[in-house]
Amino acid sequence: MSRMAEYCDWTIDAAPIMYSKLYRATAVVELGPTEDDFGQRFVFSHLGDFETREQARERAIAWVKRWINDNFGHP
């Protein structure tokens, strides 16, 4: 499964990393530049530890979607 996801014009790169025997959920979130601004980029490096890469990926994407909704007023 791809680690990339799109949500409300944002690109989410959910890239779990191996930490000890677990996968740590991490994400890089970007909103591309427009004519009016330079865009935005955020890095979240510790969103929880999981037994599988897929669990970590799902957690990162769900967490980022909620963060976008809370901080940028999306549904």
Secondary structure as UniProt FT lines:
FT   STRAND          4..7
FT   TURN            8..9
FT   STRAND          10..14
FT   STRAND          17..19
FT   TURN            20..21
FT   STRAND          22..24
FT   STRAND          27..31
FT   STRAND          40..44
FT   STRAND          49..50
FT   HELIX           53..72
//
